[in-house]
Amino acid sequence: MLGEREARMALAGLESLGAIGFAKALAEFGPVDLWDGFVGQAETTTWGRKAAALDLDGLRRATDACGARFLIPGDAEWPVGLSDLDRVQVAQQGGQPVGLWAIGEQLNQLDTAVAVVGARAASGYGEQVALTLAADLAAAGHVVVSGMAFGIDGAAHRGALGVGGRSVAVVACGVDEPYPSAHRQLAAALAETGSIVSELPPGLRPTRYAFLARNRIIAALSSAVVVVEAALRSGAKNTASWASALGRPLFAVPGPVTSSLSATPHRLIRDGEAILCAGAADVESVLAPLGSLPEAESRGEQRPVDRLSPGLFEIREAVLPGEEVVFSQLCARTGQPVLEALANAAELVELGWLEELADGRFRLPRRPAG
Amino acid sequence: MLGEREARMALAGLESLGAIGFAKALAEFGPVDLWDGFVGQAETTTWGRKAAALDLDGLRRATDACGARFLIPGDAEWPVGLSDLDRVQVAQQGGQPVGLWAIGEQLNQLDTAVAVVGARAASGYGEQVALTLAADLAAAGHVVVSGMAFGIDGAAHRGALGVGGRSVAVVACGVDEPYPSAHRQLAAALAETGSIVSELPPGLRPTRYAFLARNRIIAALSSAVVVVEAALRSGAKNTASWASALGRPLFAVPGPVTSSLSATPHRLIRDGEAILCAGAADVESVLAPLGSLPEAESRGEQRPVDRLSPGLFEIREAVLPGEEVVFSQLCARTGQPVLEALANAAELVELGWLEELADGRFRLPRRPAG
């Protein structure tokens, strides 16, 4: 008879991928008895046939060969959030992973981890936002969780690693099989200064079902999930469903309404399923303990320019970066009467918000005041 | 003693611009007695001094000269929504206009009018969205209300007029004084096939206070208000406050989080003050009587492509417009196993969703199926 850890590794070798029946049987019988039961059903059930065919020694060797740890519930670094998966189902899937292979750093400090996920075929805008968002979150001490896919996922990992932050990739294949292969370098960087985890044994290539099952782990590992870009049907939408089911705050980043990649974020926001996220501060303001953040400033609403009186603000906003405008343009653009516009422009120059050139034209100063 | 219409024209000549005290006095005394009262205070109050100085005959002549009608509450074309202004205040302003000058078409069918407002210094994205949105709303029978300003306002009017729809401009100056002057042609088009209205007498140039007061009329005239782009402080934000105070559904169009012009729409959406608007269908779904719209379709969520099974959809989404991809790219981008991807691609070609070229590459068909 196997011990719990070995039984769980053997069970993980069956690739149950969030099958509800499997998770229920595991909860009912426990890993040791469940494995023994499967082995006894070698002739009669699918799980039994798979169990009989499993090469547990080969699995142990493959685990050691790639330097992976096989983690089980109760281990010090087992992420506690995963147990929430035993409470909920999405699209006939559910259940805490029976075990996890991990390489790289210990899976700790995940209590404020934030998942940043989205489309593979992301836009340049989406990748830029994901990169910046992940960098800002990581710089603020959040572990950034994603799926190491093309597009948003890759940008999120790179953003976090780029500022010396921590990032965890949950993959739909073996932790030793970087997928997609173009992300081999990213995988190496994550193994070095981040972590790669999977409920699938080393050596496995990804399947579509594995991608869906993996999404539940991304959501459960994290304290919040941000969807950056996603077409109307996408894996990110599935991750969003898991976040909602698990009670993790769900955020979505808006974008141009002319982009089909913003369709899902916009739908999630419009229907109240996700909170609009225009930057890391929006996530922080929800995750941070009440009262720990200076509310307005954290949301960028108190830029110094906002403290100008309406009349001054109008004139200041009428001058665009890089242009030089004549006085009559200030009047035309703001609708302010000449005397008022003159007074406002003079005050802005005095306060350092505008520069008046020798020929009387105005432009924004090289460095804004405030 | 003047009749009601003349008393109201005289009072309108005082340019009260939403002054709360004025509105309260008008409600208490009625227009005729209020005017007589003002005239009697020629030496003692500001309103009295203005009243004593008013040239009512000149006002009548100016009204006739520009072909304007002077409308008062109770007139058949007086927009009933304006009376809501007697109930609410925003930033010390309020009150139904004492009268309105109007040129162009009758102010009818405003019960489903939609205001489309936003930044003067709008982006190309914002103007394009405003134009399309207004065109779609106008084509669906909605009168499009805006302020004839540069940027979003102008685009909204043009979008509505461009599809032969109706548009109403509420201006912060005389109806005969197109402001900004660069919008002279737009003003002529509105006078021809739309309407221009103002609570200010003909001949007046705009002031900042008039812009703010005008916003309350835009909101009250409309059944819904859409903010397309607006910096953190802007007139559109003031219009949004009026919409909220008046109980008009408020919408905001999201955009790139990297654009400061999307800051106000995003804040309104995030804080639950505005509903996310990604297109006319979002406005329609709120304004239309319950059950009168085929919900999902009206929101663009049932594009034919959405009816594909997930496996087919993944492959279809992996091919971007204009590109030709080899089969291995389909596998790499979707993560589907080769046999599954082959079967899915073949089915998509059969259904007309993909084209297979002679060299085996795939591309999107010239006209999508569905």
Interface residues (C-beta under 8 A of the other chain):
Chain A: R120 A121 Y125 Q128 V129 A149 F150 A172 Y179 P180 A182 R205 P206 T207 R208 F211 A231 L232 R233 S234 V253 P254 G255 P256 V257 T258 S262 A263 H266 R267 I269 R270 I275 L276 C277 A278 G279 D282 R299 G300 E301 R303 D306 P310 G311 F313 E314 E317 A318 L320 A332 R333 T334 G335 Q336 P337 E340
Chain B: R120 A121 Y125 Q128 V129 A149 F150 A172 Y179 P180 S181 A182 R205 P206 T207 R208 F211 A231 L232 R233 S234 V253 P254 G255 P256 V257 T258 S262 A263 H266 R267 I269 R270 I275 L276 C277 A278 G279 D282 R299 G300 E301 R303 V305 D306 P310 G311 F313 E314 E317 A318 L320 A332 R333 T334 G335 Q336 P337 E340
